[in-house]
């Protein structure tokens, strides 16, 4: 028998877990447009009419679930902010905000079903969530229509995380909005689902060789995730030469089917980085969108390419082009 500690049907390790779900915003009705945040010496209350805030408590990720009333397909917009502590010379702190996720949540037909800590049993759960910023560290999970949708956000060493809502989503707005949160150890940078067994994708089909599978533009920089599949030794372009533009490699996750020398080069064959891999070996360097933290950066109009001397190479590269 488990250790239930007096709560019938609820083991003590579940009741005491810091990673349990919590409702951090209940019945919100705010229609105030979401805006940029400013540094502050004092963070607001843990929960207000339009936002819910909680300590990250050292966890690497936070998962959000949206709910509310009063009909399926009604909407709210949301915004997620990470708050960092900036020490100053006095005894107080300054809190620095970074907005890391924003988008829309739409209610489905699925209800809470059980009244209690979640809220009224008839409240509906969002089955569709969109995210418009596209930063590394956020992930959307939605199984099907009228199933629970989740937004996952990496905490990135922040002290607090806050979610705000504006239920005036430009039409068909929800009557009230709830936000539920769960902390955990799975916020690793937003690309965990891409860490599949890449060898299973390395075959004779090279139709998607170096195809762009996603792009996000922000702060003058365009990030692209490039899918890589080669049939044997190859030189694969990551970014073409572009006049007055700088090219950077921000992340790399590749594997080779045979022992090979893998190199990152500019398009003039200047070697920038080299790895000597054994059969079925790989390289995993997490994506970092900071241009100052790029793995490699070329001078203007040089381009980027990856070279494998043997075997089949498969995986992904995250790159950027900018005028800075």
N, C-alpha and C positions, 0 to 999 in steps of 0.2 A: 504493500500500500504506500502511496506517496505521502509526503509530509504536508498535510493540508492545514495545520495550525488553526483549526476552528472554523475556517471558511469552507463550507461544504462545496466540493467541486472545484476549488481554486487552490492549487498548490502554492505553498509559501514562496517558492522561488519565482512564481509568476506575479504574485501580489506585490512583492518587494522589488521587482525589476525596474531599473531606471529606463529601460527601453520599451516599456508598455506604451500603448496609445494614450494620448491625452487630448481633451478638447481645449484649445487655447483661444477660440473665438466662438461665441454663441449668439445666434439670432441677430447678427449684425445687419444693419439697414443703411449703411453709409452710401451716399451717392456723390461723395467728394472725389474729384478727379485725382488719380494717383500722380505724384510729382517726384522730382529729385529730392534727395535727402541732404541735410546739412550736418556738419559736425556739431556735437553738443557736449556740454559738461555733465549733463544728467539725463539718463535715459528715462522715458516715460513709464507709466504704469505697465505692469505685465500684460494687461489686456485693456483695450479701450473700445470705443464704439466702432472703430474701423480697423483695428490691428490687434494681433496677438504676438507676444514676444516671450522667448524662453531662453535660458542658458543652454549652450551647446553641451555643457557638462563634460567636455573632453571627447565626445563622440565625433566620429569622422563624417557622419551623414545624418540628414533629417529627411523623413518621408512625410509628405502632406496628403491629406484626403479632404475633399470639400463636400459639404452637404447643405441642406436648407429646405426652403419651401418656396412656392407651393405647388408647382407643376413641372413635369418633365420638359426638358428642352429650354428651361429658363436659365439665365446666364449671370455670371459676375466676372469682372476683371480682378486680377490679383497682382501683387508685387512682393518679392521676397528680398530682404535686405540682410546682409551680414554686418555685424557691428564689431569693430576692433578697438582695443584700448590703446590709446596713445599717451604714454606717460608724460607728465609735465613737472615743473619744478616745485609746485605746491603739493598739498596733500591730496588734491582731487585729481581726477583723470579726465581726459577728453576722449569721447567715443567717435570713431571714424566710420562712416557708413559706405558700403559697396552694394549696389543693387545687382543681384546675380540672376534673377529670374523674373519674368513678367509674362502675362498672357491672359487666357480666358478659361473658365471652368463652367461646364454645362451640366445641369442636373439630368439624371436618367430616371427610370421608373422604379429602380430598386430602392427599398426603404431601409431605415435602420432596423426595423422589425422588432427590436427589443428596447423598451423604454429604460432609461437609466442615465448613466454617465455620458452616453453619446448625445442624448437629447430625446425629444418625443419620438415614439416608435414610427410615426407616420412620416417623419422627415425623409427627404430623398437624398440619395448619394450621387455625386457627379460621376458620370461614366465617360466624359470626354474632357480632356485638359489640353490646351495648346500652350506652347512656350515660344516667345518671339525673339529673345535675346540670343539664344544659341551658344552660350558660353560653355566651355568645358567644365564639367562638374555638375551638370543637370541632366536628368533622365526622366522621360515620361514612360509610364507603364499603363497600358489599357488592354484588357483581354478581349472584350467584345461589347456590343451595345448592351446597356443596362447592367454591366458588370462594374465593379469598383475600379476607378482610375486613380493612379498615384503620381505625384511629382516628387522626385528625389533630388536633393540638393547636397553637394559636398560642403561641409562647414569650413574647410580650408583654414583651420586654426583660429576661427573667429570666436569671440567670447559669447555673443548672443546672436540669435537669429529671429527675424521678425517677418510676419506676413501681413500685408494690408489688403483690403478689398474695397472695390467700388462696384456695387451691384448694378449701377447704371451702365450697362454694357452696350448702349446704343440700340436698345430695343429688346423686347421680351426679357426684361430683367426679373431676377428672382425676388421674392418678397423678403426673405431673410437668408442669411448665409452663416453656416458653421464651418470652422476649420479645425481639423484634428491633426495631431502631429505624433510621430514616433521617431525617437533617436536610435541610431545604430552604428555599426562598424562597416558599412558598405559604401560610403561615399568616397570613391577612389579617383574621381576625375572625369567620369562621364563616358568612358569608352570601354567599360568592363564587358559589355555584351559583344564587343568586337574581338575579344580574346578567345576566339573559337579555335578548334583544331585546324590550323591553316593548311596542314598537309592534305586534308580531305578536299580542298579546293584547287589543289595544284594538279591539273590534268591537261589534256590536249587542247582544251578550249581556251584560247587566248583572246576571245572577242572583247573581253572587258579589261584588256591590258591597259593599265595606267589610266583608267577612266575616272573622272571627277565624280565623287558620290555625295558631295555636300560642300557648300560654301557659305560663309558668314562674313559680312562686311561690318567693320566697326573701327572707330578711331583712325580712319585712313588706311586700315590694313584689311586685306581679304584673306581669310583662312580657307584652305581646301583640304579635304581628306581624300587621298588618292588610293584606289584599290590597285594592288600589284599582283600580277600572276605572270610568270614566265614559263616557257617550255624550254628548259635548258639554260645554258649560260647566255647572258643578255646584258645590254646596256639600255636602261629604261629612263626615259625623260620624266622628271618630276615637275620642272618648270622651264618653259622656254626663255631664251634671252629676251629681255624687254628693256628698251631704252629708258634711261632715267629711273629705273626701278631696281629695288633691292630684293633678293629672294632669300628666304630663310627656311630652315628645317626645324619644326617645333616638336615633333614626336615621331617615333618609329617603332613599328611592331611587325617584324618579319621573321620567317623561318626558311631554311633551305633543306632540300631533300638529300643532298650529298655534301661532303666536305667542300668548302668554297671560301674564297676571299671575297668579302663584300665591302664595297667602297662607296662613299658619297663623294661625288666629283662636281665641279662646275662643268658647263657645257664645252669648255676648252680642254677637258680632261685633266684639269688641275685637281689633285687628290686632296680632299678636305678631312676625311675620316676613313679608317680602315678597321675591319674586324676579320679575324681568321676563325671560321666556324667549322665545327665537325658536322657529320651527317645528322640531320634532324635538329641541328642547333638553331638558335634564334637570338634576336636582339629585341629587347623591350625597353623603350625610353618613353615614359609617360608624356603626354601632350602638355605643353605649357604655353599659354597664349602671350606671355610677356616677351616682346621682341628682344629685350636685353638678355633674356634667358634662353634664347634659341640655341639649338644644338650646333647648328652651323649657319653662317651668313656669308653670302657672296658679295663681292663688290658690284657696283651697278652694271647691269647688262651682261651678266655672266651665266644665268640660268643654273639649274640643278639637275643632276641625274644620279641614279643608283646602278651599280655594276655588280653582278655576281659572276664569278669565274667558272662556276660549274653548278650542276644540279638545277632543280626548279626552285625559284624564289616566289614566295607568296606572302601577302600581308597588307599593311597599310602604312602610309606616310602622311604626316600632317605638315603642311607647308603654308607659306604666306608670301604675298607680293605687296610692296608698298613703295611710296616715293620717299620714305624716310629711312 
